[in-house]
Amino acid sequence: MPIPSSSAAAAFSSAERVSRMVDDVCAWARCESPTDSAAAVDAMMDLMIDGLGDAPVAVERIPGRDGLGGSVILRAGPTTSETHALVMSHLDTVHPIGTARDDLRVRVEGDRLYGPGVYDMKGGAYLALQGFLEVARKGTARRPMVYLFTPDEEIGSPTTRSLIEHLGREAQAVLVTEPARDGGKIVTCRKGVGRFDLHVEGRPAHSGSRHPDGRNAIHEAARQIAVIEALTDYARGVTTTVGMIKGGTAMNTIPQHCRFGVDLRVETAADGEDFSARILGLAPQKPDFKVRVTGGMNRPPFERTPEVAALFETAVGLAAEIGFPLTETSRTGGGSDGNFTAGLGVATLDGLGIDGDGAHTLDEYGLVSSLAPRAQLIARLLETV
């Protein structure tokens, strides 16, 4: 069945519209917005708002805090007491300012649109915004619509998690515009993420004349790391990684301190509790050492609940109506803001953004051919859920 002529999705059928979308995504990519530059992220929010035009959309700006940029909430659609449809995008990127000029020049080569953050996730944020605006203009939304743009997803959403969860609790469905995977697949489940910091304290001593008096904190840390890495259980989908370590003060001094971080990924909330407890309960392996552990689960698992499965089937039917097959990827190890809403039990679909590849690399690109159909899918979901 083709797209209904009354649908806002019909607005994306012209080559002229696609060309304009390409130009706009290039402009978004040139407006570099690394998480650690509040001014740059706020400028990207300004650019997004400038593109709203005459659409009947209410804009709310929330100032940033803790040195990070601010958030923006857009509201549109019928003003009823029904639960809303929530769209979520982040406008911060991992690439430092200057990348668009030097190492990842913004350009179009055939079907590929290159640029910092194009794939993760400015391309997806842009196309979803276009779908949102067309539904707002057409007045075809089934329920109130809310669009949240955040500034800090790439570092774990430390200042926006409470806002995400607040809006998520009031949502009928959540659509997350992280990039598509493996040729256009969307995401219906993600691992949960835990982050921990360990501080090992030993006893300093001169490494030549007083070696027996020392207690090497780095050595004890190595013992702890062996225990942590051994917790990895691929059969259960649990991984533990120590990716950074710091300790010692001089080559001829037995180190008193060593610190390192632990990354934990789990598939279920129960495993999150289990393995968090194991890490938090780590104790010294040898006498005369202290081990202090802080941290916990940063993002709950995004599990494929019956509600998520039903929303996915709706999306599959709408994609077929538009003219492309929609499939889902296997569980991904990376987290997103969708973990927070899915963790609340709200039906959530992720990976609805642009298709492409190279997230967080200097070969990052999005596929021009995916812009229109995926904007149409967002529009149809907003008209349907």
ChimeraX attribute file (.defattr): number of C-alpha atoms within 10 A of each C-alpha:
attribute: neighborCount
match mode: 1-to-1
recipient: residues
	/A:1	9
	/A:2	10
	/A:3	17
	/A:4	12
	/A:5	9
	/A:6	9
	/A:7	18
	/A:8	27
	/A:9	28
	/A:10	17
	/A:11	18
	/A:12	20
	/A:13	12
	/A:14	10
	/A:15	10
	/A:16	10
	/A:17	13
	/A:18	17
	/A:19	11
	/A:20	11
	/A:21	20
	/A:22	22
	/A:23	13
	/A:24	17
	/A:25	26
	/A:26	21
	/A:27	15
	/A:28	25
	/A:29	25
	/A:30	21
	/A:31	19
	/A:32	27
	/A:33	28
	/A:34	23
	/A:35	24
	/A:36	19
	/A:37	18
	/A:38	21
	/A:39	17
	/A:40	19
	/A:41	28
	/A:42	22
	/A:43	16
	/A:44	23
	/A:45	25
	/A:46	12
	/A:47	14
	/A:48	18
	/A:49	13
	/A:50	9
	/A:51	14
	/A:52	15
	/A:53	9
	/A:54	8
	/A:55	15
	/A:56	18
	/A:57	19
	/A:58	11
	/A:59	14
	/A:60	12
	/A:61	12
	/A:62	12
	/A:63	11
	/A:64	19
	/A:65	11
	/A:66	8
	/A:67	12
	/A:68	21
	/A:69	28
	/A:70	21
	/A:71	23
	/A:72	19
	/A:73	18
	/A:74	22
	/A:75	20
	/A:76	23
	/A:77	26
	/A:78	16
	/A:79	11
	/A:80	9
	/A:81	8
	/A:82	13
	/A:83	15
	/A:84	29
	/A:85	26
	/A:86	25
	/A:87	27
	/A:88	23
	/A:89	27
	/A:90	27
	/A:91	28
	/A:92	31
	/A:93	27
	/A:94	19
	/A:95	20
	/A:96	14
	/A:97	17
	/A:98	13
	/A:99	16
	/A:100	21
	/A:101	13
	/A:102	9
	/A:103	14
	/A:104	19
	/A:105	17
	/A:106	22
	/A:107	16
	/A:108	17
	/A:109	11
	/A:110	9
	/A:111	13
	/A:112	17
	/A:113	23
	/A:114	28
	/A:115	32
	/A:116	37
	/A:117	33
	/A:118	32
	/A:119	28
	/A:120	31
	/A:121	25
	/A:122	28
	/A:123	34
	/A:124	31
	/A:125	30
	/A:126	26
	/A:127	29
	/A:128	30
	/A:129	24
	/A:130	25
	/A:131	24
	/A:132	32
	/A:133	24
	/A:134	24
	/A:135	28
	/A:136	24
	/A:137	16
	/A:138	16
	/A:139	16
	/A:140	19
	/A:141	26
	/A:142	18
	/A:143	21
	/A:144	21
	/A:145	24
	/A:146	21
	/A:147	25
	/A:148	19
	/A:149	23
	/A:150	28
	/A:151	31
	/A:152	26
	/A:153	22
	/A:154	20
	/A:155	13
	/A:156	16
	/A:157	19
	/A:158	14
	/A:159	21
	/A:160	20
	/A:161	18
	/A:162	12
	/A:163	13
	/A:164	20
	/A:165	19
	/A:166	12
	/A:167	18
	/A:168	28
	/A:169	16
	/A:170	14
	/A:171	22
	/A:172	17
	/A:173	24
	/A:174	26
	/A:175	25
	/A:176	29
	/A:177	32
	/A:178	28
	/A:179	28
	/A:180	27
	/A:181	21
	/A:182	13
	/A:183	14
	/A:184	23
	/A:185	20
	/A:186	26
	/A:187	26
	/A:188	26
	/A:189	28
	/A:190	28
	/A:191	27
	/A:192	29
	/A:193	24
	/A:194	22
	/A:195	19
	/A:196	19
	/A:197	17
	/A:198	22
	/A:199	18
	/A:200	24
	/A:201	24
	/A:202	23
	/A:203	16
	/A:204	20
	/A:205	19
	/A:206	16
	/A:207	17
	/A:208	10
	/A:209	9
	/A:210	12
	/A:211	15
	/A:212	11
	/A:213	13
	/A:214	18
	/A:215	22
	/A:216	26
	/A:217	26
	/A:218	23
	/A:219	16
	/A:220	23
	/A:221	26
	/A:222	13
	/A:223	14
	/A:224	20
	/A:225	19
	/A:226	12
	/A:227	14
	/A:228	21
	/A:229	15
	/A:230	12
	/A:231	17
	/A:232	18
	/A:233	12
	/A:234	9
	/A:235	6
	/A:236	11
	/A:237	15
	/A:238	20
	/A:239	21
	/A:240	21
	/A:241	17
	/A:242	16
	/A:243	9
	/A:244	10
	/A:245	14
	/A:246	12
	/A:247	18
	/A:248	17
	/A:249	13
	/A:250	10
	/A:251	9
	/A:252	13
	/A:253	17
	/A:254	26
	/A:255	24
	/A:256	20
	/A:257	23
	/A:258	23
	/A:259	20
	/A:260	19
	/A:261	20
	/A:262	20
	/A:263	19
	/A:264	27
	/A:265	27
	/A:266	30
	/A:267	23
	/A:268	19
	/A:269	16
	/A:270	11
	/A:271	17
	/A:272	24
	/A:273	14
	/A:274	12
	/A:275	23
	/A:276	19
	/A:277	12
	/A:278	12
	/A:279	23
	/A:280	17
	/A:281	11
	/A:282	15
	/A:283	14
	/A:284	16
	/A:285	14
	/A:286	11
	/A:287	9
	/A:288	12
	/A:289	19
	/A:290	17
	/A:291	21
	/A:292	15
	/A:293	18
	/A:294	12
	/A:295	15
	/A:296	20
	/A:297	20
	/A:298	20
	/A:299	24
	/A:300	27
	/A:301	29
	/A:302	33
	/A:303	23
	/A:304	19
	/A:305	16
	/A:306	10
	/A:307	14
	/A:308	22
	/A:309	17
	/A:310	13
	/A:311	20
	/A:312	23
	/A:313	13
	/A:314	15
	/A:315	24
	/A:316	18
	/A:317	15
	/A:318	24
	/A:319	23
	/A:320	15
	/A:321	16
	/A:322	20
	/A:323	13
	/A:324	15
	/A:325	14
	/A:326	17
	/A:327	19
	/A:328	19
	/A:329	17
	/A:330	13
	/A:331	16
	/A:332	15
	/A:333	17
	/A:334	12
	/A:335	22
	/A:336	26
	/A:337	26
	/A:338	33
	/A:339	26
	/A:340	23
	/A:341	28
	/A:342	29
	/A:343	19
	/A:344	15
	/A:345	16
	/A:346	20
	/A:347	26
	/A:348	33
	/A:349	28
	/A:350	27
	/A:351	24
	/A:352	26
	/A:353	33
	/A:354	34
	/A:355	29
	/A:356	27
	/A:357	22
	/A:358	16
	/A:359	19
	/A:360	15
	/A:361	15
	/A:362	17
	/A:363	14
	/A:364	20
	/A:365	29
	/A:366	31
	/A:367	23
	/A:368	23
	/A:369	17
	/A:370	21
	/A:371	24
	/A:372	24
	/A:373	19
	/A:374	27
	/A:375	28
	/A:376	29
	/A:377	24
	/A:378	28
	/A:379	29
	/A:380	29
	/A:381	23
	/A:382	27
	/A:383	22
	/A:384	15
	/A:385	16
